[in-house]
Amino acid sequence: MDSGSKQKTIEIMDSTLRDGEQTNGVSFLPHEKLMIAKALLEYVGVDRIEVASARVSDGEKNAVSMICRYASSQNILDRVEVLGFVDGTKSVDWIKDCGCRVINLLAKGSVRHCTLQLHKTPEEHIEDIKKVIAYAHSQNFIVNLYLEDWSSGMMDCRDYVFRMMDALKDEGIARFLLPDTLGILNPFNTKEYLEAMVTRYPGVKFDFHAHNDYGMAVGDSYAAVIAGATGLHVTVNGLGERCGNAPLSSVQVMLHDQLGVSTRVDESALVDVSHLVEGYSGICIAPNTPVIGENVFTQVAGVHADGDKKAHLYSNALVPERFGRHREFALGKNSGKANIIQNLKELGLVLTPEQTKAVTRRITELGDKKELVTQDDLPYIVSDVLKHNAPENKVKLVSYMVSTAYGLKPIASLKVKINGKDYEAAHAGDGQYDAFVKAMRQIYKDKLDRTFPFLDNYQVSIPPGGHTDALVQTVISWHYGNRFWRTKGLDADQTESAIKATLKMLNLFENEEQKAAEEKESPAE
């Protein structure tokens, strides 16, 4: 890439709400679509969003109307786009009724699609497209044009693609959108095909739309920018049909770090929008997903932690703080002393070399059993190994009972001792553990006049290996203000394992609250 192109700005169009919703099993409710749209436009800062396909359903029309009302109120309506079809006036009228004014018109970019799906000649198809474009312009629309199956078109019959472009390039189309519909491209032919388009049609804006069937969506997007594409299409978490589309987070860091081009995207918002879409879609993010995965800023090998501590030897440009995250050092059989020391340091625990060795041995033993060890487990492991400085259990479960019956919500009744005082509560919930947590929240709210920490994530698994298949491991993430905990419970009963994780969190919480109160009072002494 030449030096002049380093100042280039690439437009990012996010299609999570349209193409991403074609992921098997994913269907966003109208209010969910609105929340995702607001996050993408306001906080992430993508240039444009594609929110739906025209004429799908009444629910889809309601969702598009909600998004357009919001966008209009913010004077950003031209950043909202809807896929439309070559169907006379029908798609344009549907989109107009929703309050939208940008149509992404879907035309055929390969001769096979034109002749075998539409059963029309290229000339007939071009004439139909021109009629829709003219009508859309008469309704004051901005028109972008998809050349569906463009990648196959360039492979099989490039003359057809050029015939389409020659006929439509002067029809007032804002952008030509070039999709690799079947995900068949690689970076080499992506670059070749885009360069052919850019060279033959200078001054035309081309967006590239990648699919990930061969795992090359990000690489193909890279090649498209080198070849002269002015925009890229992405989805949050790489959602999309079959293997999905190019992931927003990976494309963003590729553009910034590998190509030195700029976008409007705020990288610090990528993780939050990823979790938002994960929650609404029900499609979990793999822990090793670049940028947004749970494990991507976790060093496991002890030698890596040692190198980072000494001179950041195992760090690259993808520093976690850039995305509102922080680096962690995993605890397990591969941790090594450096990882242990780093975690102890973050907790404010100082041990002698001999004590550190003993704690390291214990964590290695747990790792050999395939148990998950978190930083929040460390104080308990230290107290167990060294038999001193044990964290005081300020929260103790005296007794509890959970009941469930057909057709009725589960009920939890519990008695708990907090800082030496007994409290009782009962509450119904959507499940046994939910009822337990609601009873605890009630105690904190009504009896203690305090806020109970918020639950962020809840994961249940069966620890693999050995004879542990009878046990359930529950890992729960919590936050309170700017404090975060991740605690684990292990038991044969799922509810009991979750309760154990909850009590561990509450003891960490209460000890930190006491420490904060003591520090607040100390200046006055």
N, C-alpha and C positions, 0 to 999 in steps of 0.2 A: 504494500500500500504506500503511495507516495506521501511525502510530508505534508502536502497541502490538504490531503483528505483527513488529516488528524483533527481538523477543526469542524468536520462534518457533524451535522445533527441528524439523527435517525428518528423518524416517527414510530411510536409504538402503538399498535392497535391491539387491544385485548379483546378476545372473543370467548372468554369464559362463559358468558351468559347465552351464547348462541352455539358455537362449535363445542365448547366444553360441556354443554348440557347434553350433547350426543354421546357422552360417556355412558356405558351400559349401567342402568340403575340410578342415574342421576336425573333429578327433576326438581328444580328450584321453585319454591312458592313465590308469588308476586312480591311479598314484602322482603323475602330473602334476596330476590333479584335487585330490589331497590337498595338494600343495605350494601350488597357487593358493588353495585354501580357507584354509589356514593364513595365507598372506600377507594375504588380505583381512580375516580376522577379527582376527589378532594385530597386524599392522603398519599396515595401512591403517585399520582400525577401522570398517568398514561395520557397520550394525546387524544385517543379516541377509544370508544368501546362499541362492540357489536353485540346487541342485546337480545336478538330474537330473529326468527324467520317469519315472514309475513303469512297470515292466513292459517296459522297452526291451530289455534283454539281461542276460546273466549278468555280463558285464564291468561294466556300469553298476551292477548290484547290488553288486558287489565294491567299486566306487569309493565308492558311498554309504555302505556299511558301514564302510569305512576312515575316511571323514570323520566319521561319527557316533561312532565309537570315540574319535577324537581330541577331538571337541567335548565328548563326555561326560566325558572325563578333565580337561577345562578348565572344566567346569560351564557350558558355553555351548551346550548341545544345542538349546535353544529358539531359537537364532539360525540353525539349519539347516533348510531347507525343501525339499520335493520336490513337483513337480507331479503331481497325481493326477486321475483321470477319474471320470465318473459311470458306474461299472461295478459297482454292487453293493458287494461286500466286497473285490474283487480288488486294487484300488489300495491301499486301506488296509492290507490284509494284507501286501502286498509292501513297503510303506514301513515297516511295523512290524517285519518281518523284518530290515530293514536297521538297525534301532535308532533310527530317526527318529521324532519325535513331532509334526511340523508338516506338514500337508498343504495345498497350494494347489490347491483343487479347481477344475477347469476346467468351467464351465457356459457355456451359450450366452447371449451378451448382445445378440443381434439376432434378430428374428423370422425372418429369412431363414435363418440358421444353424439355428435350432430346427426349422423346418418342412421345409427343403430338404435339410439334411444328416442330421438325426436322424429326420425324417419323423414328428415327434410334435407334439402340440398344446402350447402353453405350460403348460397345467395338468398334462399328463402329465410334461413335463420337470421342472417344479417338484416334483412328487411323487417322482420318481426322485432329485433332488438332496437332498430332505429325508431320504430313507432313508440315503443315504451319510453325510450329516452326523450323523445319529443314531448310526449305527454307529461313525463315527470318534470321536465323543464317548464312546461306551461303551468305546473302547479308550484313553481318556485323551489324545486328540489335541487339538492346537490346530488350528482350521480357519480358513483364509482362503479367499475365494471369488473366482476370476476370472470376470468377465463377458466372455467372448471376443467380439471384434468389437463391443465396447461403442460405439465411435465411430460405426460404421455404424448401430447400433441407435438412437442418439440422433438421427441424421440422418433415418432412414427411418421409425421408429415408436417414438417416445419412450414411448408408452403401454405398449409391451411391456417396456421397461426398468423402468418404474415398477411394473408388475405383478410382475416378478421381485423387485424390492426390497421391495415391500409384503409379499410372501409369505415372504421369507427374512430380513428385517432383525431378527426376534426369535428366530432359530434358533441363537443363540450363536456367530455368525461374528465372529472377531476383527477382520478387515479385509476390505473389499471392494476388489478389485484391478481397476482400470479400464484396459484396454489399447486403444490405437489400433492394432489388429492389422494393418491394411493401411497404416498411415502416411499417412492421408488428412487429418488435422487440420491446422489452422493455429492460431497463438496466440489469435486472436479467438474461433473457435468452441470451442477447448479451454476457454477461460475461461467462455464461455457455458454449456457443457454441465456443467462441474464445479460452477459456481455453482448450477445447477438441482438437482444431486444434493445438494450441501451444504445448500441452503436447505430442500429437501423432507425431508431426513433428518439433522437436527442431532444431533451427538454420535456419528455413525457415522464410523469411520476409513476414509478413501479413499486408496488408493495409485494413482498414475498411471504407466502403462507406455507409453513413447513408442517409435515406430519412425521411421526417418529417411528414408523414401522421397522426401520433398520437401525434405530437408535442414533440417527444422524441429524435430527431436527436442528439442534444447536449448531452443529458443524455446517449444515447447509445454509443456515441463516448467516453465519460468518462469511461463507463464500458469496452469498447474495449481496452483502454489503460491499465487499471488495469489488464485486462486478458493477456496482453502481445503483443498487436498489435504494430507494429513498425511505422505505418504511418496512417494518417487520410485523408479522402477526404472531401473537403469543396467547397462552392461557395460564391462569394461576394454577400451580401444581402440575402443569402439563396435561390437564384434563383434555379429553377429546375422544373421538371415535377410535376404536381398535386400540392402538398403542399411544394415542394421544397426540398433542401438538407440542410445539416448542415451548418449554416452561419460561414464564416471565422472568423469574429470578435468575436462571442460568443465562438467558439471553442478555439480561441487563449487565451482569458482571463480565460476560464475554465482550460486549461492546465497549465497556468502560476500560477493562484491563488489557484485553488482547488487541483491540483495534484502536483504542484511544479516541473513540467518537463519543459524542455526548447525547443524552436523552433528557427528558423532563422528569424521569422517574426518581422518586425519593427512596433511596435504598433502605433507609431506616424503617420504612413502612412495609417492606416485603414480607417479613415474618408474620406480622399481624394479619395481613390480608390472606396469607397462606393458611393460617389457622382458622380464619373466618370461613373460607371456602371449604376447608377440610370438614368443619363442623356442619355446614349446610349440605354438603355433597355426600357425606358419609364415606368418602374415599380417603383412607388414611395415608399420610405422608410416610414414605419409607424413611427409616432413621438415617440412612446414608445418602439421602437426597442432597445434592449440593446447595449450599447457602441456607436452606430452610429446614433440613433434616435435624433430628434431635442430636445425632452423634457427630455432626460434621466439624464441630469445634471442640471435640473431646480427644485428648491424647491418651492412648492406651499404653503404649510401650514406655517403660521407665526411661530408656535412653533418650526418647524424644522429650520427655519432661525435663530431663537433665540438660539437654541441649538448649531448650527454650529458656530454662532458668539462667543459664550462663550467657547466652548471646542470641536468643531468638533464632536458633539454628534450624528449627523445624517449623517456622512460620512463613507464610507467603502473603501476597497482597490482600488475600481474603481474611482480613483480621475480623474477629467477631464483633468488636465494637462498632464497626462500620454498619452492621445490621441490627444494632441495639441488643447484641448478645455478649456473652463473655466466654472465655476459654475455660474448659474444665479438664481435669486430669482424672481419668477413670481409675477405679479401685477394683482390683481383681488379681488373678494369678500372674499377669504380665506387668503389673504396675511398677514394681521396683521401688526402691527407697525414695527416689526423687518425686514420684507421684504422691507418695504418702506424705512426705514433708510439705509439698505444696498445698495439699488439702488441709493438713494440720495448721499450716500458717494462716490459711484463709479463715479458719475457725478460731484463731487466736490461741491454739494449743501448742506449747513448747515442750518437747520431750528430749531426754538424753539419747545419745546414739544407741545405747543398749535397749532402751524402751522402744525406740523407733523400730529396731530390728524385731522385737517381739510382736509389735503391732503388724509389721509387714508380714511376718510368718502367719499370723492369724488370718489376715486378709487373703493371702495366697491359699490357705486351706479352704476358706469359703469359696474362692474362685474355682478351685478344683472340683467343688461340689456343684458348680454352675449356679451358685447363688448370686443374685445381684446385690452389690454393695454400693451404697450412695454416700455422699459426703455427710449427710445427716445421720448415717449409721455410725460414723467415726467416734463420737463421744462415748457411745455405748460399747463399741469394740475396745476403746482405750480403757474404759472402766472395767470391762470384763477381763482383759488381759492383765492389766496392772493392779487391779483390785483396790484402786484408790481414786480419789477425785470423781467419784461416781456422780453423774447428774442426778439431782434430786427429782424424784417423781412427784411433781406438784399436782398432777392430775391422775387419779386412780379410779378405775371402774370398780365400784363396790358390787353391783349386780345389775343384770339387765335381762329383759325378756322381749323377744320379737315374735309376733303371731301373724298368721295369714290365714285367710279363709276364702273360699271360692266366691267371687262376686264382690268382695270387700277389699278395701285398701289395707295393706299391712300396717300394724301398729307396733311401735317400740315403746317400752316402759323401762326406765333406767334410773339408777342411783349412782351418783358419782361424787367423789371427794376432790375438791379443788382448793388447794392451799389450806388444807386442814378442815374445811367445812363441807358438810354433806348437802347435796342438792338432788332433787328428784323432778322428773318430768316425763310426760308421755306425749307421743305425737304420731299421727298417721303419715304415710308417705307413699310414693309410687312404687317403692320396693322396700325390702327389709332394711337395707343399709340407708336408703334415703330417709326412712322413718327415724332411724337412729340419729342421723346427722341433724334432722330437723328438731329432734328433742334436745340435742346438745345446743343447737342455735338458740332454742327457746330459753335454756338456762343462762346462756351468756347474755342474751338480750334482756330478759325479764328479771333475773336474779342478780346478775353482775353488772348490768347496764354497760355492756361492752360488745364489740363487734367480733363475731366468730370469723376466723380466716376463710377465704373464698377458695373453693375447689376449682382447679384449672383443668386437670386431666385425670382420668381414672383408667388404669390398664390392668386387666386380669390375664394371667398366663399360668400354665403348668410348667414348673421348672423342668427342663429337659434332662435326660440322662439318669442313670442309676435306678433307684426304686422310689423316686420322688413323684411318680405320676399320680399318687393319691393326694398330693398336696396342691393347694392353690396359692399362687403368689399375687398379691395385689400391690401395685405401685401407684401412689396418688401424689399429684403435684398440687401445691397450695400457694396462695400468695396473700399478703396483708401489707398494704402500702407498697413499699419498694423492697419488701422482704419475700423470699421464695424458699419453699421447702419441697423436697421430694422424699417421701417416706414409704417404707415397705412393710407389709405384713405377710406372714406365711402361716397357713393353717389348712386343715382338711376341709374346713367350711369356708365358703367364699365370703359370707357376711362377717365371720369372725376374723378372717385375714384383713378385711377392710377396716374393721374396728381397731385392730392392732396398729395398723398404719396411722389411723386417725389419732389414737392416744399418743403415739410416738411424736406426731406433729404437735399436738397440744402441749406436751412437756417441753419441746423445743421452744414453742411459742411463749409459754409461761416463764421459762427461764430467761428468755431474751427480754420479756416485758419487765421482769424484776431487775435485771441488770440495767436496763434503760432508766428505770425509776431511781435506782441507787445512784447512777451517774448524774441524774438531774438534781438529786438532793445534795450530793457531795460538795458543791461550791458553797453552800450555805452553812456547812459544818465548821 
